[in-house]
Amino acid sequence: MSTSRDNPQTPHAASFGEQQNRWRLGWWRYVFPGFWLIYLGQTASGVNQHASGWVAVAGYLIIVAFAACYLAALPAGWGSHRTRFWWLYAATFGLLALELPIAHQDALVFCVYIAVLTVASQASWAAAMIAALVLLNLFAPVVVQSWGGQVDWQQGITVLLVAFAMYAFFVIIRSNAQLAAARAEVARLAAENERTRIARDLHDLLGHSLTTITVKAGLAKRLAELDPERAAAEMAEVEQLSRSSLADVRAAISGYRDVTLLGELASAREVLRAAGVQAELPGAVDIVDPSLHELFGWVIREGVTNVVRHARASRCTISVGTNWITIDDNGRGGIAGVGNGLTGLRERVEAAGGALVTSGRIDGWRLRVDIAQPVAPERPQPVNEPTIPA
């Protein structure tokens, strides 16, 4: 039975996560913009000063409607609801036009918030609109003499500075969004690479092990009546190999693999013997670069598995050098097919800076791997110090 210990995603945890997600996508987007609506108090003061009765009530309702449009338009500008944004954006201009006769010059405070929406729109004409809003705030009091008759530098500069500040703010928001998208893509690619690694390793591990188990089981079946003791010994090896394969699978999933050149040569000798293939293996591997032992172990594992499965050979020869390895057989030859095993092996070899070449002949087949020989650093020449006479 599965318990909450086995499954950490309990209903309570999921519910809490959903609540956090709803908060993140809900009210938070209105808290920060809503705080700055306090400056609409200047417009409310203008309504109180220049209007009374039902006209004043209409002025206050216009302020409330403008605040609602602003709060609804700002998140829409960040997201994908562009049509809704433009309708709300146009509504703010209409509300400004309605408020000007009521609050007079104090209604121009609306322009600060309209400038914020203009920057959020990311439109190509945003700079021109900001300039128009600045000019409106500068010279509207000059055109309407009852508003003072002088250029309002304070209000014009306020609109300009707010526009610049919000432009920088939106740049940061977009950069963070792009960074989050990049991180999500990196996580997706990492997961995909991990799946590819596990699939490749499982193919290499299980393909080799299951082939060996199949060969040994078949041999034990043939020996069951002729030599029961040897058949029992073969089945004991099958059991041991199956346990070893299980451990290899667990290690591959965990990301830890223990593949060695000597171990794979010993395993290859046993597999080839069980398959009735004469093995000619190198007596020593000291000549091989130590950094290539694991890679060459994978080459032997995949190569010998293919010999047993497909070659129908009677002899298999493995040769090694400092930075190369070949596996030859005298089987049916032909053209090598494209399989998961050779594809995964080629990826390993290319990642190590080498090349894998397969060639089919009439009298057999060859697999060869060459790794670029690292250039040894030049040794410094000894300096002949002058001899000081006694």
Beta strands, then each sheet from edge to edge (+ up, - down):
strand 1: 278-280
strand 2: 315-320
strand 3: 324-329
strand 4: 354-361
strand 5: 364-371
sheet 1: 1+ 2+ 3- 5+ 4-
end
